[in-house]
């Protein structure tokens, strides 16, 4: 049976807590443990904000906006405008790639014939 990563981490944390007493942990190790904890919390927070919720969804990437140093949920009109803008950019990029590929093919054919 495959265990989930979070369950493995919880078990690992429980094991390290029981093995190490406060006397065993040096200041450097304590600082390392604290920075790792803060880093994991920070990455989880930014990831959930990036994908618009606690569990995340790749379909709705920009659901939040920054206003005055605080994060707010975007209004539906603003969100739809952002989605259409992103779709236009995506379409432009795909068109640019297609034209570049055509140019490369033409230049390759020209080199072959000469």
Secondary structure in CASP SS format (residue, H / E / C, confidence):
PFRMAT SS
TARGET T0000
AUTHOR 0000-0000-0000
METHOD secondary structure of the structure
MODEL  1
X C 1.00
X C 1.00
X C 1.00
X C 1.00
X H 1.00
X H 1.00
X H 1.00
X H 1.00
X H 1.00
X H 1.00
X H 1.00
X H 1.00
X H 1.00
X H 1.00
X H 1.00
X H 1.00
X H 1.00
X H 1.00
X H 1.00
X C 1.00
X C 1.00
X C 1.00
X C 1.00
X C 1.00
X C 1.00
X C 1.00
X H 1.00
X H 1.00
X H 1.00
X H 1.00
X H 1.00
X H 1.00
X H 1.00
X H 1.00
X H 1.00
X H 1.00
X H 1.00
X H 1.00
X H 1.00
X H 1.00
X H 1.00
X H 1.00
X H 1.00
X H 1.00
X H 1.00
X H 1.00
X H 1.00
X H 1.00
X H 1.00
X H 1.00
X C 1.00
X C 1.00
X C 1.00
X C 1.00
X C 1.00
X C 1.00
X C 1.00
X C 1.00
X C 1.00
X C 1.00
X C 1.00
X C 1.00
X C 1.00
X E 1.00
X E 1.00
X E 1.00
X E 1.00
X C 1.00
X C 1.00
X E 1.00
X E 1.00
X E 1.00
X E 1.00
X C 1.00
X C 1.00
X H 1.00
X H 1.00
X H 1.00
X H 1.00
X H 1.00
X H 1.00
X H 1.00
X H 1.00
X H 1.00
X H 1.00
X H 1.00
X H 1.00
X H 1.00
X H 1.00
X H 1.00
X H 1.00
X H 1.00
X H 1.00
X H 1.00
X H 1.00
X H 1.00
X H 1.00
X H 1.00
X H 1.00
X H 1.00
X H 1.00
X H 1.00
X H 1.00
X H 1.00
X H 1.00
X H 1.00
X H 1.00
X H 1.00
X H 1.00
X H 1.00
X H 1.00
X H 1.00
X H 1.00
X C 1.00
END
